[in-house]
Amino acid sequence: MKNFLTAIAVSAMLVSCSKKETTPASEKVDSTKIVDSINAVTEKHNDSIRSKNHFKDFSGTHKLTHSLINSAGTLEFKKIGGEADHYDVSGTIKSGKNSLKIKGFMAAVSGKHMNFTGEITQSIADNDNGKPYIRKGTKTFMSKDGGKTFRLQDMVNGSGFVDHIDIHF
């Protein structure tokens, strides 16, 4: 038994002391370089997705109407650089004592829906003697005619009456 244990100890020493094949440092692959190159390609791809519109380009000045204001106004869409389907918007309608002002951010989220975040202020003489009514937060504009007109879906004003606020393209 003693000889058997000695044989195992000698075998273990020989195996542990044997010369192992190693790869020279110049041939080793630096994994951080591989990860960095993958990240660079992914970032470039993500930037191209972020900057291209997925829907129609709404940049420019468009007609803005309100069902209780006799004249039309304009709403300007300014594309936000590097952002797909995102716009800064501002516009007004004014007719006599009646007015509407829109200012904020618009994101096209589908071919039929745009989300507006900002403030819509209206003053209608026949509603609460022209007291300003302000809609704040995120509101949805929806199209039912293939994108020619988008209507604000928060239609009930502070006086309890329905307003139709439309953007015409």
N, C-alpha and C positions, 0 to 999 in steps of 0.2 A: 504494500500500500504506500510505503514511504517512497519507493522508486516511482510509483505512478504519479504522486504529487510532485516529485522533482521533475519528472518529464513534462508535466503540464506547466510548471513554472518556467522551465527553459523554453518551451514552445511559445509561451506568452511573451517572453523577452525578445525572442527572435522576430516575432510578428511586429511587436511595437517598435523595434529598432530598425526594421527594414526601411530602405529608401523609398519614399513615396514620390510619385510623379506630380510635379506642380506646374501650373501654367505661369509663364513669365508675366510680370506686371504689365508689360506693354500689350499683351494679348487679352487682358481682362476687359470685360465690357462694363462701363460705368452705368449702372441702372438709373442714376439720376438724370443722365443725359437722355436716356430713352424716355423717361417720364416727362422731361421738359419738352422734348420734341412732340410728344403726343399732346401735351397741354397747349402748345403753340398752334397746332393744327386745329384742335377743338375750339380754341378761343377765336381763331379766324373764321371758322365755320359758324359759330354762335353769333359773331358780329354781323356776318352777312345775313343771317336769319332775322336778327333784331332790326336791321336797317331797311330791309325790303318790305314794301307794303304787301299784305296778303289780300287786301281788298282794294277797291277803287281809290285813287288818290283824290281826296276832297280839297286839296290846297286851293285857295283863292277866295273870292268874294261871292256870296250866294244870297238869294232872296230870303228874307225872314218875314213871316206874317203872324198875326195874332187875330183871332176871330172877332174880338171886340174893338180892334183898332182899324180905322178905315184905310190907312195907307200901309205900304210895305216898307220894310227897312232892309238893312244888309247885315250879314254875319260873315266875318272873315275867319277863314281857317288857315293858320300858319303851321306848317309841318315842323315838328320838333326834330332837330337833327339827330340822326343815329337811332331813331325810334320808329319802328314800323307801326303805321296806322294810328299815330298819336299826334294831336294838334292842340295848339293854343287857340282858343276861340274868343271873339268879342264882337258885339254888335248891338245895334239899337233900332227901335222904331219910335217915331214920335208923330203924333197927330193931335193938335190942339192941347187939351189937358191930359190926354192919354199917352202913356209911354211904356216901353219895355226895354230892359237892358239885360244883356247876357254877357258874362265874363267868366272864363274858366278853362278847363281842359276837356278835350273830347277824345275818346278812344273808340275806333271802329272795332267791334268785337265779332261781327258777322256781316254778311251781305245785307242784312235787314235790321241790325241793331247797332246803336252807338251809345256808349255810356258817357254822360257829361258829369263832371265834378266841378262845382263852382257855385256861382250865385246867379239866380234869375230874379230880377226885381221888376215888378209891374205896378203901374198906377193907373187905374181905370176910374174916370170921374163918376160913372154910374154905380160903382161898387164901393161902398163905405166912403163916399164923398172924395174919392181919389187917394185914400190912405194907401201908402205903399205896402204891397204884399211881397214877401221875399221867400223864395224857395232856395234852400241851401243843401249842400251835400251832393250825393251821386244820384242822378236821374237818368232814365232811359228814354232815348228817342228811337222810334220804330217805324219802319217803312212797310207799307202794304201794297206799293205799286212798283216794285222792282228797283227801288233806290232813287226814284225821282223826287220823292217827298218823304221827310222823316218827321214824325209828330211826337211831341213830348207826351209821355204816358202818365205823368202826374198832372191830370187835367183839372182837378177841382181846386179852385182858388180859395183864398181866405174867407170869402163871403159865401162860399158854398156853391158857387156857380161853376160851370164847366168852361174852361178856356182851351182853345186849340192853338198851340204854338207850333208852327211848322217851319222847317228849313227846306227850301226848294233847290234842287240841283239840276 
